Amino acid sequence: MKSTKQTSISSVFKPYLRPKTEYKGGKNAPAHIEEVVKLSSNENPLGASPKAVEAYQKAATGVQVYPDQTAVRLQEALEQAYKNELPQNQFLCGNSGSELIDLILRGFVREGDEVIFSNPCFLPYAVFSRWYGAKLIDVPLKDPDYSLDVENILSAVGPKTRIVFLTSPNNPTGTYIPKAQIDYLLEELPGDVLVVFDEVYWHFADAEDYTTALPYVEQGYPVISINSFSKTFGLAGLRLGYAYTTDEIAAYLRQICKPFLVPGPSIAAGIAALEDEEFIAKTVRTVLEGRQQLELAFVELGIRFWPSQGNFFLIDPPLGEQELTDYLLEKGIMVRPVSAFGAPGKVRISVGTEAQNTRLIAALQEIIVG
Ligand SMILES: *Cc1c(COP(=O)(O)O)cnc(C)c1O
């Protein structure tokens, strides 16, 4: 007999946790393609630092013991990597950049609070904010260059605004926020609004007026940076990320970091990855050269693209977004349509190795030139 209790439990489900749209996973490349070129997730085409992988494997022999309670060794390695500009207690480590976004929301958002973000942008800002009952305020990037609409962000701020998300370089547009704009925005924002500054692609930014969140955190603004080991460091499978912020905010958020949060092998790999400057430099070089290679090809093929400071490009595809994605998949090249990110009809393509880029360019050429 069916219990009547079963019919009532859904009445206490949180209304904002009901899914709006169902997630549709991507398709796989055809089986006959031997080497699939994955340009769909902005991963490192060189793989991971061999030193990080070695450290991970070595640490695997000790998995019977609990890791450091607070990942303090990784915080200390971060202090080193940041040339002692910030003390270790201003770093927070977690199981990916995405998890840290969730941690921040858990710490700051009450039901009915407002969070501001600017589409097209990284999906988790909106998706995770909904889990806490936040009201989502989208102040879209400006048309057609996808620059930040600082004035409209400031007009959208009210007494319920808790968080403003900024991303530089931004995913999926590849655009960045010039330093002067951030200076102005932070000057104008009320002191009780937290700025979450997502800078996971900062290694690839070479614009003269690019800045990370570091100078603002050092000046004591209520800013927290989001960083990840998934992109430059090539450790996406490990789920490792970090944030840095003022000592006040770091101490507050550390209270809700679960003990033993970051696995020991991940801590070991993260430390080795930070120390492997040679691998970081090689990665950056590969991306900057690849960006040039792809830019030239896009210009030559007449494909509209947005200048990128990341390891990927947003393009206006020569076919429909799904058509192009399916076509390239048939050739063994995976790319990402980004309508769900707020860029309808556009496609995001990660920068690969020179050989991978060449394969992509050849496939695009076939469409356009025939
Ligand atoms: C990839 C990415 C992240 C974090 O990725 P994790 O794998 O969760 O560490 C955060 N922000 C942006 C904009 C990203 O593209």
The ligand as an SDF file (V2000), in Angstrom:
LIG
                    3D

 15 15  0  0  0  0  0  0  0  0999 V2000
   36.7720   26.4040  -15.7400 C   0  0  0  0  0  0  0  0  0  0  0  0
   36.2520   27.5600  -15.0100 C   0  0  0  0  0  0  0  0  0  0  0  0
   36.1850   27.6090  -13.5950 C   0  0  0  0  0  0  0  0  0  0  0  0
   36.5770   26.5510  -12.6440 C   0  0  0  0  0  0  0  0  0  0  0  0
   36.6830   25.2860  -13.0520 O   0  0  0  0  0  0  0  0  0  0  0  0
   36.8450   24.1090  -11.9970 P   0  0  0  0  0  0  0  0  0  0  0  0
   37.1660   22.9610  -12.8660 O   0  0  0  0  0  0  0  0  0  0  0  0
   35.5560   23.9780  -11.2830 O   0  0  0  0  0  0  0  0  0  0  0  0
   37.9510   24.4830  -11.0790 O   0  0  0  0  0  0  0  0  0  0  0  0
   35.7430   28.7730  -12.9940 C   0  0  0  0  0  0  0  0  0  0  0  0
   35.3780   29.8320  -13.7150 N   0  0  0  0  0  0  0  0  0  0  0  0
   35.4370   29.8360  -15.0440 C   0  0  0  0  0  0  0  0  0  0  0  0
   35.0500   31.0690  -15.7690 C   0  0  0  0  0  0  0  0  0  0  0  0
   35.8500   28.6940  -15.7440 C   0  0  0  0  0  0  0  0  0  0  0  0
   35.8640   28.7250  -17.0740 O   0  0  0  0  0  0  0  0  0  0  0  0
  1  2  1  0
  2  3  1  0
  2 14  2  0
  3  4  1  0
  3 10  2  0
  4  5  1  0
  5  6  1  0
  6  7  2  0
  6  8  1  0
  6  9  1  0
 10 11  1  0
 11 12  2  0
 12 13  1  0
 12 14  1  0
 14 15  1  0
M  END
$$$$
